[in-house]
Amino acid sequence: MSKIVIGFWSQTGNTETMANAIGEGVIAAGKEAEVLDISKIAAKDLKDVQVFALGCPAMGVEVLEESEMEPFVEEVEKISNGKTIALFGSYGWGDGQWMRDWEDRMTAAGAKVLNGEGLICQDMPDESVLEECKNLGKQLAAI
Ligand SMILES: Cc1cc2nc3c(=O)[nH]c(=O)nc-3n(C[C@H](O)[C@H](O)[C@H](O)COP(=O)(O)O)c2cc1C
């Protein structure tokens, strides 16, 4: 049974909470989930993984976190052609530009972004966002 990898970067836990809820959705749908801080994986670990999710909050000025996540995503772009990816993350005061840019990048890298412009939520995910996360996990598991 193939595992669905859910990799995230999170500073204050909001994106991590989303990642865990996506993992719960995967498990509820009967598949195995591996929810991992991206510091614990390398892009090459995803080379043979067909379906995965990546999460990162809006950082800097509407960008991915620059010291760990950005270099990780640059490597993931090289192996993303033909893969199905879901994107998610929390933001504070912006309008989601970082996520639209991220979706464009992954699409340009040849990936199919499962959830359009990504699943985003302001600050801490509430119950309805957690439900959306679980549904996203179920969608990932159904591929
Ligand atoms: C250094 C820094 C830069 C940030 N830049 C943005 C930004 O450009 N746009 C935005 O909407 N939120 C921004 N935020 C807010 C975070 O995205 C928000 O607090 C988010 O919930 C953090 O998610 P996390 O708990 O997963 O780390 C920034 C936060 C920090 C600490």
PDBQT file of the ligand as one rigid body, heavy atoms in Angstrom, charges set to zero:
ROOT
HETATM    1  C1  LIG A 201       8.497  36.602   9.261  1.00  0.00    +0.000 C 
HETATM    2  C2  LIG A 201       7.040  36.450   8.926  1.00  0.00    +0.000 A 
HETATM    3  C3  LIG A 201       6.562  36.851   7.696  1.00  0.00    +0.000 A 
HETATM    4  C4  LIG A 201       5.210  36.734   7.359  1.00  0.00    +0.000 A 
HETATM    5  N1  LIG A 201       4.774  37.165   6.132  1.00  0.00    +0.000 NA
HETATM    6  C5  LIG A 201       3.452  37.048   5.824  1.00  0.00    +0.000 A 
HETATM    7  C6  LIG A 201       2.977  37.489   4.561  1.00  0.00    +0.000 A 
HETATM    8  O1  LIG A 201       3.721  37.955   3.690  1.00  0.00    +0.000 OA
HETATM    9  N2  LIG A 201       1.642  37.379   4.307  1.00  0.00    +0.000 N 
HETATM   10  C7  LIG A 201       0.765  36.873   5.235  1.00  0.00    +0.000 A 
HETATM   11  O2  LIG A 201      -0.420  36.787   4.944  1.00  0.00    +0.000 OA
HETATM   12  N3  LIG A 201       1.201  36.452   6.441  1.00  0.00    +0.000 NA
HETATM   13  C8  LIG A 201       2.518  36.521   6.763  1.00  0.00    +0.000 A 
HETATM   14  N4  LIG A 201       2.960  36.067   7.975  1.00  0.00    +0.000 N 
HETATM   15  C9  LIG A 201       2.009  35.479   8.926  1.00  0.00    +0.000 C 
HETATM   16  C10 LIG A 201       2.069  33.936   8.909  1.00  0.00    +0.000 C 
HETATM   17  O3  LIG A 201       1.861  33.444   7.618  1.00  0.00    +0.000 OA
HETATM   18  C11 LIG A 201       0.978  33.417   9.861  1.00  0.00    +0.000 C 
HETATM   19  O4  LIG A 201       1.276  33.822  11.189  1.00  0.00    +0.000 OA
HETATM   20  C12 LIG A 201       0.807  31.906   9.805  1.00  0.00    +0.000 C 
HETATM   21  O5  LIG A 201      -0.353  31.549  10.532  1.00  0.00    +0.000 OA
HETATM   22  C13 LIG A 201       2.008  31.171  10.397  1.00  0.00    +0.000 C 
HETATM   23  O6  LIG A 201       1.833  29.791  10.174  1.00  0.00    +0.000 OA
HETATM   24  P1  LIG A 201       2.579  28.694  11.047  1.00  0.00    +0.000 P 
HETATM   25  O7  LIG A 201       1.925  28.660  12.414  1.00  0.00    +0.000 OA
HETATM   26  O8  LIG A 201       2.375  27.426  10.304  1.00  0.00    +0.000 OA
HETATM   27  O9  LIG A 201       4.023  29.075  11.145  1.00  0.00    +0.000 OA
HETATM   28  C14 LIG A 201       4.311  36.196   8.317  1.00  0.00    +0.000 A 
HETATM   29  C15 LIG A 201       4.791  35.772   9.570  1.00  0.00    +0.000 A 
HETATM   30  C16 LIG A 201       6.133  35.907   9.896  1.00  0.00    +0.000 A 
HETATM   31  C17 LIG A 201       6.634  35.444  11.239  1.00  0.00    +0.000 C 
ENDROOT
TORSDOF 0
